[in-house]
Amino acid sequence: MNSVPHRVLLPHWIFEQAADDEKELYRLVRRYIWQGYPDYKLIEIKGSFAICKRTDGFL
């Protein structure tokens, strides 16, 4: 499996809705990734990006 990280640009509404609550931010981002990018797994959040890895083995 390839371990190249992928960057997903996060929409602004996620940061507005989380309102400086880190647990809520991670919950919203995990849900966003799960719904829109089902083959991705969240590693971390850096700035406006979710750093993810693919779980299906492709680049």
N, CA, C and O atoms as a Tripos MOL2 file, in Angstrom:
@<TRIPOS>MOLECULE
protein
  236   235    59     0     0
PROTEIN
NO_CHARGES

@<TRIPOS>ATOM
      1 N           0.8390   -1.1830    0.0000 N.3       1 MET1
      2 CA          0.0000    0.0000    0.0000 C.3       1 MET1
      3 C           0.8800    1.2410    0.0000 C.2       1 MET1
      4 O           1.9100    1.2790    0.6720 O.2       1 MET1
      5 N           0.4760    2.2440   -0.7460 N.am      2 ASN2
      6 CA          1.2320    3.4770   -0.8410 C.3       2 ASN2
      7 C           0.9200    4.3740    0.3510 C.2       2 ASN2
      8 O          -0.2420    4.5080    0.7350 O.2       2 ASN2
      9 N           1.9380    4.9860    0.9360 N.am      3 SER3
     10 CA          1.7290    5.8280    2.1140 C.3       3 SER3
     11 C           1.8840    7.3140    1.8030 C.2       3 SER3
     12 O           2.1570    8.1100    2.7010 O.2       3 SER3
     13 N           1.7110    7.6930    0.5320 N.am      4 VAL4
     14 CA          1.8030    9.0930    0.1330 C.3       4 VAL4
     15 C           0.5970    9.8400    0.7120 C.2       4 VAL4
     16 O          -0.5420    9.4530    0.4520 O.2       4 VAL4
     17 N           0.8250   10.8990    1.4890 N.am      5 PRO5
     18 CA         -0.3130   11.6320    2.0510 C.3       5 PRO5
     19 C          -1.0170   12.4680    0.9850 C.2       5 PRO5
     20 O          -0.3900   12.9820    0.0580 O.2       5 PRO5
     21 N          -2.3150   12.5890    1.1370 N.am      6 HIS6
     22 CA         -3.1380   13.3840    0.2330 C.3       6 HIS6
     23 C          -3.7160   14.5480    1.0230 C.2       6 HIS6
     24 O          -4.0930   14.4070    2.1860 O.2       6 HIS6
     25 N          -3.7770   15.7040    0.3630 N.am      7 ARG7
     26 CA         -4.3250   16.9010    1.0140 C.3       7 ARG7
     27 C          -5.7140   17.1730    0.4590 C.2       7 ARG7
     28 O          -5.9140   17.2300   -0.7540 O.2       7 ARG7
     29 N          -6.6730   17.3410    1.3680 N.am      8 VAL8
     30 CA         -8.0470   17.6590    0.9860 C.3       8 VAL8
     31 C          -8.3510   19.0470    1.5400 C.2       8 VAL8
     32 O          -8.2840   19.2720    2.7480 O.2       8 VAL8
     33 N          -8.6850   19.9730    0.6460 N.am      9 LEU9
     34 CA         -9.0430   21.3180    1.0680 C.3       9 LEU9
     35 C         -10.3950   21.2720    1.7750 C.2       9 LEU9
     36 O         -11.3710   20.7510    1.2350 O.2       9 LEU9
     37 N         -10.4390   21.8190    2.9790 N.am     10 LEU10
     38 CA        -11.6610   21.7910    3.7740 C.3      10 LEU10
     39 C         -12.4810   23.0510    3.5470 C.2      10 LEU10
     40 O         -11.9210   24.1390    3.4150 O.2      10 LEU10
     41 N         -13.8040   22.9160    3.4980 N.am     11 PRO11
     42 CA        -14.6520   24.0920    3.3160 C.3      11 PRO11
     43 C         -14.6540   24.9800    4.5570 C.2      11 PRO11
     44 O         -14.4750   24.5080    5.6800 O.2      11 PRO11
     45 N         -14.8560   26.2560    4.3330 N.am     12 HIS12
     46 CA        -14.8130   27.2470    5.4130 C.3      12 HIS12
     47 C         -15.8810   26.9940    6.4780 C.2      12 HIS12
     48 O         -15.6560   27.2910    7.6520 O.2      12 HIS12
     49 N         -17.0320   26.4520    6.0920 N.am     13 TRP13
     50 CA        -18.1180   26.2500    7.0510 C.3      13 TRP13
     51 C         -17.7250   25.3090    8.1780 C.2      13 TRP13
     52 O         -18.2500   25.4250    9.2850 O.2      13 TRP13
     53 N         -16.8160   24.3830    7.9210 N.am     14 ILE14
     54 CA        -16.3850   23.4560    8.9770 C.3      14 ILE14
     55 C         -15.7180   24.2280   10.1110 C.2      14 ILE14
     56 O         -15.9860   23.9660   11.2840 O.2      14 ILE14
     57 N         -14.8570   25.1700    9.7710 N.am     15 PHE15
     58 CA        -14.1540   25.9550   10.7900 C.3      15 PHE15
     59 C         -15.1110   26.8940   11.5180 C.2      15 PHE15
     60 O         -14.9710   27.1210   12.7200 O.2      15 PHE15
     61 N         -16.0860   27.4380   10.7860 N.am     16 GLU16
     62 CA        -17.0830   28.3010   11.4220 C.3      16 GLU16
     63 C         -17.9390   27.5100   12.4030 C.2      16 GLU16
     64 O         -18.2090   27.9690   13.5130 O.2      16 GLU16
     65 N         -18.3590   26.3350   11.9940 N.am     17 GLN17
     66 CA        -19.2310   25.5250   12.8380 C.3      17 GLN17
     67 C         -18.4910   24.9780   14.0530 C.2      17 GLN17
     68 O         -19.0900   24.8280   15.1180 O.2      17 GLN17
     69 N         -17.2160   24.6800   13.9160 N.am     18 ALA18
     70 CA        -16.4420   24.1500   15.0380 C.3      18 ALA18
     71 C         -16.1790   25.2130   16.1010 C.2      18 ALA18
     72 O         -16.0790   24.8900   17.2850 O.2      18 ALA18
     73 N         -16.0680   26.4690   15.6960 N.am     19 ALA19
     74 CA        -15.9130   27.6060   16.6200 C.3      19 ALA19
     75 C         -14.8460   27.3720   17.6950 C.2      19 ALA19
     76 O         -15.1380   27.4250   18.8900 O.2      19 ALA19
     77 N         -13.6190   27.1140   17.2620 N.am     20 ASP20
     78 CA        -12.4670   26.9530   18.1640 C.3      20 ASP20
     79 C         -12.5620   25.7530   19.1050 C.2      20 ASP20
     80 O         -11.8410   25.6990   20.1010 O.2      20 ASP20
     81 N         -13.4300   24.7980   18.8130 N.am     21 ASP21
     82 CA        -13.5330   23.5590   19.5960 C.3      21 ASP21
     83 C         -12.8330   22.4600   18.7960 C.2      21 ASP21
     84 O         -13.3630   21.9900   17.7890 O.2      21 ASP21
     85 N         -11.6510   22.0550   19.2410 N.am     22 GLU22
     86 CA        -10.8390   21.1070   18.4780 C.3      22 GLU22
     87 C         -11.5240   19.7540   18.3070 C.2      22 GLU22
     88 O         -11.4400   19.1610   17.2320 O.2      22 GLU22
     89 N         -12.1950   19.2560   19.3310 N.am     23 LYS23
     90 CA        -12.9020   17.9750   19.2170 C.3      23 LYS23
     91 C         -14.0060   18.0590   18.1720 C.2      23 LYS23
     92 O         -14.1960   17.1290   17.3870 O.2      23 LYS23
     93 N         -14.7320   19.1690   18.1620 N.am     24 GLU24
     94 CA        -15.7980   19.3530   17.1800 C.3      24 GLU24
     95 C         -15.2120   19.4870   15.7750 C.2      24 GLU24
     96 O         -15.7850   18.9740   14.8140 O.2      24 GLU24
     97 N         -14.0850   20.1660   15.6510 N.am     25 LEU25
     98 CA        -13.4310   20.2990   14.3580 C.3      25 LEU25
     99 C         -13.0650   18.9290   13.7930 C.2      25 LEU25
    100 O         -13.3550   18.6380   12.6320 O.2      25 LEU25
    101 N         -12.4310   18.0910   14.6060 N.am     26 TYR26
    102 CA        -12.0460   16.7590   14.1360 C.3      26 TYR26
    103 C         -13.2790   15.9120   13.8100 C.2      26 TYR26
    104 O         -13.2590   15.1360   12.8560 O.2      26 TYR26
    105 N         -14.3380   16.0530   14.5880 N.am     27 ARG27
    106 CA        -15.5680   15.3060   14.3200 C.3      27 ARG27
    107 C         -16.1610   15.7180   12.9760 C.2      27 ARG27
    108 O         -16.5550   14.8660   12.1800 O.2      27 ARG27
    109 N         -16.2250   17.0180   12.7260 N.am     28 LEU28
    110 CA        -16.7740   17.5120   11.4590 C.3      28 LEU28
    111 C         -15.9090   17.1140   10.2690 C.2      28 LEU28
    112 O         -16.4280   16.7360    9.2190 O.2      28 LEU28
    113 N         -14.5930   17.1990   10.4320 N.am     29 VAL29
    114 CA        -13.6910   16.8380    9.3260 C.3      29 VAL29
    115 C         -13.7750   15.3380    9.0410 C.2      29 VAL29
    116 O         -13.8210   14.9320    7.8800 O.2      29 VAL29
    117 N         -13.7940   14.5190   10.0810 N.am     30 ARG30
    118 CA        -13.9160   13.0640    9.8580 C.3      30 ARG30
    119 C         -15.2100   12.7480    9.1100 C.2      30 ARG30
    120 O         -15.2140   11.9110    8.2080 O.2      30 ARG30
    121 N         -16.2980   13.4060    9.4750 N.am     31 ARG31
    122 CA        -17.5790   13.1760    8.8020 C.3      31 ARG31
    123 C         -17.5200   13.6520    7.3460 C.2      31 ARG31
    124 O         -18.0190   12.9720    6.4500 O.2      31 ARG31
    125 N         -16.9160   14.8060    7.1160 N.am     32 TYR32
    126 CA        -16.7670   15.3410    5.7610 C.3      32 TYR32
    127 C         -15.9440   14.3860    4.8920 C.2      32 TYR32
    128 O         -16.3240   14.0900    3.7590 O.2      32 TYR32
    129 N         -14.8290   13.9110    5.4210 N.am     33 ILE33
    130 CA        -13.9720   12.9730    4.6800 C.3      33 ILE33
    131 C         -14.7110   11.6590    4.4390 C.2      33 ILE33
    132 O         -14.6590   11.1130    3.3370 O.2      33 ILE33
    133 N         -15.3890   11.1550    5.4460 N.am     34 TRP34
    134 CA        -16.1140    9.8850    5.3360 C.3      34 TRP34
    135 C         -17.1670    9.9450    4.2360 C.2      34 TRP34
    136 O         -17.3380    8.9890    3.4790 O.2      34 TRP34
    137 N         -17.8780   11.0810    4.1500 N.am     35 GLN35
    138 CA        -18.9420   11.2180    3.1550 C.3      35 GLN35
    139 C         -18.4110   11.5080    1.7490 C.2      35 GLN35
    140 O         -18.9020   10.9410    0.7740 O.2      35 GLN35
    141 N         -17.4190   12.3820    1.6410 N.am     36 GLY36
    142 CA        -16.9600   12.8040    0.3240 C.3      36 GLY36
    143 C         -15.7740   12.0390   -0.2280 C.2      36 GLY36
    144 O         -15.5530   12.0120   -1.4380 O.2      36 GLY36
    145 N         -15.0140   11.4190    0.6570 N.am     37 TYR37
    146 CA        -13.7840   10.7110    0.2670 C.3      37 TYR37
    147 C         -13.7470    9.3750    1.0090 C.2      37 TYR37
    148 O         -12.9370    9.2030    1.9200 O.2      37 TYR37
    149 N         -14.5980    8.4380    0.6400 N.am     38 PRO38
    150 CA        -14.7290    7.1980    1.4180 C.3      38 PRO38
    151 C         -13.4690    6.3370    1.4770 C.2      38 PRO38
    152 O         -13.3420    5.5000    2.3720 O.2      38 PRO38
    153 N         -12.5390    6.5240    0.5450 N.am     39 ASP39
    154 CA        -11.3110    5.7240    0.5600 C.3      39 ASP39
    155 C         -10.1690    6.4240    1.2800 C.2      39 ASP39
    156 O          -9.0300    5.9610    1.2270 O.2      39 ASP39
    157 N         -10.4580    7.5280    1.9490 N.am     40 TYR40
    158 CA         -9.4300    8.2890    2.6640 C.3      40 TYR40
    159 C          -9.6210    8.1400    4.1710 C.2      40 TYR40
    160 O         -10.7380    7.9970    4.6670 O.2      40 TYR40
    161 N          -8.5050    8.1790    4.8750 N.am     41 LYS41
    162 CA         -8.5290    8.1640    6.3390 C.3      41 LYS41
    163 C          -7.7840    9.4000    6.8280 C.2      41 LYS41
    164 O          -6.6730    9.6790    6.3790 O.2      41 LYS41
    165 N          -8.3950   10.1360    7.7460 N.am     42 LEU42
    166 CA         -7.8030   11.3620    8.2670 C.3      42 LEU42
    167 C          -6.5790   11.0520    9.1240 C.2      42 LEU42
    168 O          -6.6290   10.2040   10.0150 O.2      42 LEU42
    169 N          -5.4800   11.7520    8.8410 N.am     43 ILE43
    170 CA         -4.2700   11.6480    9.6520 C.3      43 ILE43
    171 C          -4.1860   12.8480   10.5830 C.2      43 ILE43
    172 O          -4.0290   12.6940   11.7940 O.2      43 ILE43
    173 N          -4.2930   14.0560   10.0050 N.am     44 GLU44
    174 CA         -4.2310   15.2800   10.8020 C.3      44 GLU44
    175 C          -4.8200   16.4330   10.0070 C.2      44 GLU44
    176 O          -5.1040   16.3090    8.8150 O.2      44 GLU44
    177 N          -4.9960   17.5570   10.6890 N.am     45 ILE45
    178 CA         -5.4750   18.7760   10.0600 C.3      45 ILE45
    179 C          -4.3460   19.7900   10.1260 C.2      45 ILE45
    180 O          -3.8100   20.0710   11.1980 O.2      45 ILE45
    181 N          -3.9860   20.3430    8.9590 N.am     46 LYS46
    182 CA         -2.9470   21.3740    8.8740 C.3      46 LYS46
    183 C          -3.5330   22.5720    8.1450 C.2      46 LYS46
    184 O          -3.7920   22.5120    6.9430 O.2      46 LYS46
    185 N          -3.7350   23.6380    8.8650 N.am     47 GLY47
    186 CA         -4.3140   24.8250    8.2550 C.3      47 GLY47
    187 C          -5.7000   24.5330    7.7330 C.2      47 GLY47
    188 O          -6.5720   24.1000    8.4860 O.2      47 GLY47
    189 N          -5.9150   24.7670    6.4420 N.am     48 SER48
    190 CA         -7.2160   24.5270    5.8130 C.3      48 SER48
    191 C          -7.2920   23.1750    5.1130 C.2      48 SER48
    192 O          -8.2150   22.9230    4.3370 O.2      48 SER48
    193 N          -6.3310   22.3150    5.3840 N.am     49 PHE49
    194 CA         -6.2770   21.0210    4.7140 C.3      49 PHE49
    195 C          -6.3750   19.8620    5.6890 C.2      49 PHE49
    196 O          -5.8750   19.9200    6.8120 O.2      49 PHE49
    197 N          -7.0340   18.8070    5.2290 N.am     50 ALA50
    198 CA         -7.0260   17.5300    5.9370 C.3      50 ALA50
    199 C          -5.9510   16.6850    5.2690 C.2      50 ALA50
    200 O          -5.9920   16.4650    4.0580 O.2      50 ALA50
    201 N          -5.0020   16.2190    6.0480 N.am     51 ILE51
    202 CA         -3.9640   15.3330    5.5340 C.3      51 ILE51
    203 C          -4.4780   13.9100    5.7290 C.2      51 ILE51
    204 O          -4.7830   13.4890    6.8450 O.2      51 ILE51
    205 N          -4.5680   13.1810    4.6180 N.am     52 CYS52
    206 CA         -5.1970   11.8660    4.6390 C.3      52 CYS52
    207 C          -4.3160   10.8300    3.9710 C.2      52 CYS52
    208 O          -3.3660   11.1550    3.2590 O.2      52 CYS52
    209 N          -4.6560    9.5720    4.2200 N.am     53 LYS53
    210 CA         -4.0380    8.4850    3.4620 C.3      53 LYS53
    211 C          -5.1510    7.6760    2.8370 C.2      53 LYS53
    212 O          -6.2470    7.5610    3.3840 O.2      53 LYS53
    213 N          -4.8450    7.1190    1.6780 N.am     54 ARG54
    214 CA         -5.8460    6.2940    0.9830 C.3      54 ARG54
    215 C          -5.8300    4.8910    1.5600 C.2      54 ARG54
    216 O          -4.7740    4.3380    1.8710 O.2      54 ARG54
    217 N          -7.0040    4.3350    1.6940 N.am     55 THR55
    218 CA         -7.0980    2.9940    2.2540 C.3      55 THR55
    219 C          -7.2930    1.9210    1.1920 C.2      55 THR55
    220 O          -7.2970    0.7310    1.5100 O.2      55 THR55
    221 N          -7.4560    2.3280   -0.0760 N.am     56 ASP56
    222 CA         -7.6990    1.3500   -1.1390 C.3      56 ASP56
    223 C          -6.4260    0.9230   -1.8690 C.2      56 ASP56
    224 O          -6.4750    0.0440   -2.7300 O.2      56 ASP56
    225 N          -5.2920    1.5300   -1.5370 N.am     57 GLY57
    226 CA         -4.0390    1.0950   -2.1180 C.3      57 GLY57
    227 C          -3.6000    1.8290   -3.3720 C.2      57 GLY57
    228 O          -2.5060    1.5740   -3.8740 O.2      57 GLY57
    229 N          -4.4150    2.7270   -3.8910 N.am     58 PHE58
    230 CA         -4.0310    3.4840   -5.0740 C.3      58 PHE58
    231 C          -3.4140    4.8120   -4.6690 C.2      58 PHE58
    232 O          -3.5540    5.2490   -3.5270 O.2      58 PHE58
    233 N          -2.7140    5.4640   -5.6310 N.am     59 LEU59
    234 CA         -2.1400    6.7760   -5.3670 C.3      59 LEU59
    235 C          -3.1860    7.7710   -5.1730 C.2      59 LEU59
    236 O          -2.8890    8.9430   -4.9380 O.2      59 LEU59
@<TRIPOS>BOND
     1     1     2 1
     2     2     3 1
     3     3     4 2
     4     3     5 am
     5     5     6 1
     6     6     7 1
     7     7     8 2
     8     7     9 am
     9     9    10 1
    10    10    11 1
    11    11    12 2
    12    11    13 am
    13    13    14 1
    14    14    15 1
    15    15    16 2
    16    15    17 am
    17    17    18 1
    18    18    19 1
    19    19    20 2
    20    19    21 am
    21    21    22 1
    22    22    23 1
    23    23    24 2
    24    23    25 am
    25    25    26 1
    26    26    27 1
    27    27    28 2
    28    27    29 am
    29    29    30 1
    30    30    31 1
    31    31    32 2
    32    31    33 am
    33    33    34 1
    34    34    35 1
    35    35    36 2
    36    35    37 am
    37    37    38 1
    38    38    39 1
    39    39    40 2
    40    39    41 am
    41    41    42 1
    42    42    43 1
    43    43    44 2
    44    43    45 am
    45    45    46 1
    46    46    47 1
    47    47    48 2
    48    47    49 am
    49    49    50 1
    50    50    51 1
    51    51    52 2
    52    51    53 am
    53    53    54 1
    54    54    55 1
    55    55    56 2
    56    55    57 am
    57    57    58 1
    58    58    59 1
    59    59    60 2
    60    59    61 am
    61    61    62 1
    62    62    63 1
    63    63    64 2
    64    63    65 am
    65    65    66 1
    66    66    67 1
    67    67    68 2
    68    67    69 am
    69    69    70 1
    70    70    71 1
    71    71    72 2
    72    71    73 am
    73    73    74 1
    74    74    75 1
    75    75    76 2
    76    75    77 am
    77    77    78 1
    78    78    79 1
    79    79    80 2
    80    79    81 am
    81    81    82 1
    82    82    83 1
    83    83    84 2
    84    83    85 am
    85    85    86 1
    86    86    87 1
    87    87    88 2
    88    87    89 am
    89    89    90 1
    90    90    91 1
    91    91    92 2
    92    91    93 am
    93    93    94 1
    94    94    95 1
    95    95    96 2
    96    95    97 am
    97    97    98 1
    98    98    99 1
    99    99   100 2
   100    99   101 am
   101   101   102 1
   102   102   103 1
   103   103   104 2
   104   103   105 am
   105   105   106 1
   106   106   107 1
   107   107   108 2
   108   107   109 am
   109   109   110 1
   110   110   111 1
   111   111   112 2
   112   111   113 am
   113   113   114 1
   114   114   115 1
   115   115   116 2
   116   115   117 am
   117   117   118 1
   118   118   119 1
   119   119   120 2
   120   119   121 am
   121   121   122 1
   122   122   123 1
   123   123   124 2
   124   123   125 am
   125   125   126 1
   126   126   127 1
   127   127   128 2
   128   127   129 am
   129   129   130 1
   130   130   131 1
   131   131   132 2
   132   131   133 am
   133   133   134 1
   134   134   135 1
   135   135   136 2
   136   135   137 am
   137   137   138 1
   138   138   139 1
   139   139   140 2
   140   139   141 am
   141   141   142 1
   142   142   143 1
   143   143   144 2
   144   143   145 am
   145   145   146 1
   146   146   147 1
   147   147   148 2
   148   147   149 am
   149   149   150 1
   150   150   151 1
   151   151   152 2
   152   151   153 am
   153   153   154 1
   154   154   155 1
   155   155   156 2
   156   155   157 am
   157   157   158 1
   158   158   159 1
   159   159   160 2
   160   159   161 am
   161   161   162 1
   162   162   163 1
   163   163   164 2
   164   163   165 am
   165   165   166 1
   166   166   167 1
   167   167   168 2
   168   167   169 am
   169   169   170 1
   170   170   171 1
   171   171   172 2
   172   171   173 am
   173   173   174 1
   174   174   175 1
   175   175   176 2
   176   175   177 am
   177   177   178 1
   178   178   179 1
   179   179   180 2
   180   179   181 am
   181   181   182 1
   182   182   183 1
   183   183   184 2
   184   183   185 am
   185   185   186 1
   186   186   187 1
   187   187   188 2
   188   187   189 am
   189   189   190 1
   190   190   191 1
   191   191   192 2
   192   191   193 am
   193   193   194 1
   194   194   195 1
   195   195   196 2
   196   195   197 am
   197   197   198 1
   198   198   199 1
   199   199   200 2
   200   199   201 am
   201   201   202 1
   202   202   203 1
   203   203   204 2
   204   203   205 am
   205   205   206 1
   206   206   207 1
   207   207   208 2
   208   207   209 am
   209   209   210 1
   210   210   211 1
   211   211   212 2
   212   211   213 am
   213   213   214 1
   214   214   215 1
   215   215   216 2
   216   215   217 am
   217   217   218 1
   218   218   219 1
   219   219   220 2
   220   219   221 am
   221   221   222 1
   222   222   223 1
   223   223   224 2
   224   223   225 am
   225   225   226 1
   226   226   227 1
   227   227   228 2
   228   227   229 am
   229   229   230 1
   230   230   231 1
   231   231   232 2
   232   231   233 am
   233   233   234 1
   234   234   235 1
   235   235   236 2
@<TRIPOS>SUBSTRUCTURE
     1 MET1         2 RESIDUE 1 A MET
     2 ASN2         6 RESIDUE 1 A ASN
     3 SER3        10 RESIDUE 1 A SER
     4 VAL4        14 RESIDUE 1 A VAL
     5 PRO5        18 RESIDUE 1 A PRO
     6 HIS6        22 RESIDUE 1 A HIS
     7 ARG7        26 RESIDUE 1 A ARG
     8 VAL8        30 RESIDUE 1 A VAL
     9 LEU9        34 RESIDUE 1 A LEU
    10 LEU10       38 RESIDUE 1 A LEU
    11 PRO11       42 RESIDUE 1 A PRO
    12 HIS12       46 RESIDUE 1 A HIS
    13 TRP13       50 RESIDUE 1 A TRP
    14 ILE14       54 RESIDUE 1 A ILE
    15 PHE15       58 RESIDUE 1 A PHE
    16 GLU16       62 RESIDUE 1 A GLU
    17 GLN17       66 RESIDUE 1 A GLN
    18 ALA18       70 RESIDUE 1 A ALA
    19 ALA19       74 RESIDUE 1 A ALA
    20 ASP20       78 RESIDUE 1 A ASP
    21 ASP21       82 RESIDUE 1 A ASP
    22 GLU22       86 RESIDUE 1 A GLU
    23 LYS23       90 RESIDUE 1 A LYS
    24 GLU24       94 RESIDUE 1 A GLU
    25 LEU25       98 RESIDUE 1 A LEU
    26 TYR26      102 RESIDUE 1 A TYR
    27 ARG27      106 RESIDUE 1 A ARG
    28 LEU28      110 RESIDUE 1 A LEU
    29 VAL29      114 RESIDUE 1 A VAL
    30 ARG30      118 RESIDUE 1 A ARG
    31 ARG31      122 RESIDUE 1 A ARG
    32 TYR32      126 RESIDUE 1 A TYR
    33 ILE33      130 RESIDUE 1 A ILE
    34 TRP34      134 RESIDUE 1 A TRP
    35 GLN35      138 RESIDUE 1 A GLN
    36 GLY36      142 RESIDUE 1 A GLY
    37 TYR37      146 RESIDUE 1 A TYR
    38 PRO38      150 RESIDUE 1 A PRO
    39 ASP39      154 RESIDUE 1 A ASP
    40 TYR40      158 RESIDUE 1 A TYR
    41 LYS41      162 RESIDUE 1 A LYS
    42 LEU42      166 RESIDUE 1 A LEU
    43 ILE43      170 RESIDUE 1 A ILE
    44 GLU44      174 RESIDUE 1 A GLU
    45 ILE45      178 RESIDUE 1 A ILE
    46 LYS46      182 RESIDUE 1 A LYS
    47 GLY47      186 RESIDUE 1 A GLY
    48 SER48      190 RESIDUE 1 A SER
    49 PHE49      194 RESIDUE 1 A PHE
    50 ALA50      198 RESIDUE 1 A ALA
    51 ILE51      202 RESIDUE 1 A ILE
    52 CYS52      206 RESIDUE 1 A CYS
    53 LYS53      210 RESIDUE 1 A LYS
    54 ARG54      214 RESIDUE 1 A ARG
    55 THR55      218 RESIDUE 1 A THR
    56 ASP56      222 RESIDUE 1 A ASP
    57 GLY57      226 RESIDUE 1 A GLY
    58 PHE58      230 RESIDUE 1 A PHE
    59 LEU59      234 RESIDUE 1 A LEU
